[in-house]
């Protein structure tokens, strides 16, 4: 089984091909360029360089959120277009769940964090033990001090790894706590490899969907809608 995976929920953009649980090809860029400029050329070049045709792909997995509203829309729109043209089914994957996959060979707790601005973080906690991942909470948006309090409640001697594009920022809030580790640079950011590996390993437990059904998962309203809502309430 070949799975093409796409991830552009924040600053980095990436794509990968997972072939029967192995990484056939991958491409990653974190140069703060617009995803609309980089994503599709990355996919085309990766397919060409790996001698893979779209007709060879069985499913396309994509990070559907949480994340940047613009980034998620670009990634999902690209996948919709690819799937609509080829009748390939889509696999929606949580951005945070894909990050946890990077640490599948460690016994640890993964604290996946994305910078949601205004001292908020998109977050989920995962416990990984003997190659198995257990969710400790749903994806959510928390203030930094709220997430710190959650981590303090864990009361564990297990290593807690902070990863994600918000890792450096959030680590400052919890660096004084025991057992806290900042993820190594090559594992820190969300990537299509994690999305694709999660999709492959869970293909029998998650439903593939049509491109028409593929939608982003937002944990809060876009800024424009939040500002309009606040203005409307203030006028009442």
C-alpha positions in Angstrom: 0.0 0.0 0.0 1.3 3.4 -0.9 0.1 6.5 1.0 0.9 10.0 -0.2 0.8 12.4 2.8 0.6 16.2 3.1 1.3 18.5 6.0 1.2 22.3 6.0 -0.7 23.2 9.1 1.9 25.8 10.2 5.2 27.3 9.1 6.8 24.1 7.7 5.4 22.3 4.6 6.1 18.7 3.8 4.9 15.7 1.8 5.9 12.0 1.9 5.2 8.7 0.3 4.8 5.8 2.8 5.1 2.4 1.0 3.9 -0.5 3.2 5.1 1.2 6.4 8.4 2.4 5.0 9.4 5.9 3.9 9.8 5.8 0.1 10.3 9.5 -0.3 9.8 12.8 1.6 10.3 16.5 1.2 10.3 19.1 3.9 10.8 22.9 3.9 10.7 25.4 6.7 11.8 28.6 4.9 8.7 30.7 5.7 7.6 30.7 2.1 3.9 30.7 1.2 2.5 27.1 1.0 0.6 28.0 -2.1 4.0 28.5 -3.8 5.8 25.5 -2.4 3.4 22.6 -1.7 2.3 21.5 -5.2 5.8 21.7 -6.7 7.1 19.7 -3.8 4.6 17.0 -4.4 5.2 16.9 -8.1 9.0 16.8 -7.7 8.8 14.1 -5.0 6.6 11.9 -7.2 8.9 12.4 -10.2 12.1 11.7 -8.2 10.7 8.5 -6.7 9.4 7.3 -10.0 5.9 7.2 -8.6 2.7 8.0 -10.5 -0.5 9.3 -8.9 -2.1 6.1 -10.2 0.3 4.1 -7.9 -1.1 5.9 -4.8 -3.8 4.1 -2.8 -4.8 6.9 -0.4 -3.8 10.4 0.4 -3.5 11.4 4.0 -3.5 15.1 5.1 -3.3 17.0 8.4 -6.7 18.6 8.9 -6.0 20.5 12.0 -5.5 22.1 14.3 -3.3 24.7 12.8 -3.1 27.8 10.7 -6.4 28.5 8.9 -4.6 29.5 5.7 -2.1 26.6 5.9 -4.8 24.0 6.5 -7.0 25.3 3.6 -4.0 25.2 1.2 -3.1 21.6 2.2 -6.7 20.3 2.1 -7.5 22.1 -1.2 -4.4 20.5 -2.8 -5.5 17.1 -1.6 -9.1 17.6 -2.7 -7.8 18.5 -6.2 -5.5 15.4 -6.4 -8.2 13.1 -5.1 -11.0 14.5 -7.3 -8.9 14.0 -10.4 -7.9 10.4 -9.6 -10.8 9.1 -7.4 -8.3 8.4 -4.7 -9.8 8.3 -1.1 -8.6 10.8 1.6 -7.5 10.0 5.1 -7.9 13.0 7.5 -5.3 13.0 10.4 -5.0 15.2 13.4 -1.9 17.4 13.1 -1.1 16.7 16.7 -1.5 12.9 16.3 0.9 13.0 13.4 3.5 14.7 15.6 3.3 12.0 18.3 4.2 9.4 15.7 7.7 10.8 15.6 8.4 9.3 19.0 6.8 5.8 18.5 10.1 4.0 19.4 10.4 5.7 22.8 8.6 5.2 26.1 7.5 8.7 26.9 4.7 11.2 27.1 4.4 13.5 24.0 3.2 17.0 24.6 2.4 18.3 21.1 2.0 22.1 21.0 1.3 24.5 18.2 1.5 28.3 18.6 -2.1 29.6 18.5 -1.0 33.1 19.3 -2.2 35.3 22.2 -0.4 32.9 24.7 -2.6 30.0 23.5 -1.4 26.6 22.3 -3.2 24.0 20.3 -2.3 20.9 22.2 -2.8 17.2 22.9 -1.0 14.7 25.2 -0.1 11.2 24.2 1.5 8.3 26.1 3.7 6.0 24.1 4.7 2.7 25.6 6.2 -0.3 23.8 5.3 1.1 20.4 1.6 1.8 21.3 0.1 5.3 21.5 -2.6 6.2 24.0 -4.4 9.6 23.8 -4.6 11.3 27.2 -6.9 14.1 26.0 -8.6 15.4 22.9 -7.1 18.2 20.7 -7.7 21.5 22.5 -6.6 25.1 22.7 -5.2 26.1 26.1 -3.4 29.1 27.6 0.2 28.4 28.5 -0.3 28.4 32.2 -3.3 26.0 31.8 -1.2 23.5 29.9 1.5 23.8 32.5 -1.0 22.9 35.2 -2.1 19.9 33.1 1.5 18.7 32.9 2.1 19.1 36.6 -1.0 16.9 37.3 0.6 14.0 35.4 2.9 13.3 38.4 5.0 10.9 36.4 8.7 10.0 36.2 8.3 9.3 32.5 10.1 11.6 30.1 7.7 14.3 28.7 8.8 15.5 25.3 7.7 18.9 24.1 7.3 19.1 20.3 5.7 21.1 17.6 6.1 24.6 16.1 5.2 26.0 19.5 7.7 23.8 21.4 10.4 26.4 21.9 7.9 29.0 23.1 6.1 26.7 25.5 9.3 25.0 26.8 10.1 28.3 28.5 7.0 27.9 30.6 7.8 24.4 31.8 11.6 24.1 31.6 11.9 24.1 35.4 9.7 21.0 35.8 11.2 17.5 36.2 11.4 15.1 33.3 10.7 17.8 30.6 12.6 17.5 27.4 12.6 19.7 24.3 12.4 17.5 21.1 15.5 17.2 19.0 15.4 19.6 16.1 14.9 16.9 13.4 11.8 15.6 15.3 10.4 18.8 16.6 8.2 20.0 13.8 5.0 18.4 12.4 5.7 16.6 9.2 4.1 14.5 6.4 6.1 11.5 7.5 4.3 11.4 10.8 0.9 11.9 9.1 1.6 9.2 6.6 2.9 6.7 9.2 -0.1 7.2 11.4 -2.5 6.7 8.5 -0.7 3.5 7.4 -0.7 2.0 10.9 -4.3 2.8 11.5 -5.8 2.2 8.1 -8.0 -0.6 9.5 -9.4 1.6 12.2 -10.1 4.9 10.4 -12.4 5.6 7.6 -11.3 6.9 4.2 -13.5 9.7 2.9 -14.2 11.3 -0.5 -12.6 14.7 -1.3 -16.0 16.3 -0.9 -16.1 15.2 2.7 -12.6 16.4 3.5 -12.8 19.4 5.8 -10.5 21.3 8.2 -10.8 20.9 11.9 -10.6 24.2 13.7 -10.4 24.5 17.4 -11.4 28.2 17.4 -13.0 30.7 15.0 -10.7 32.5 12.5 -9.5 35.9 13.8 -11.8 37.9 11.5 -14.8 36.0 12.8 -13.7 36.4 16.4 -13.3 40.1 16.0 -16.7 40.4 14.3 -18.3 38.4 17.2 -16.6 40.6 19.8 -17.8 43.7 18.0 -21.3 42.4 17.7 -21.5 41.5 21.4 -20.0 44.9 22.4 -22.8 46.6 20.5 -25.6 44.7 22.3 
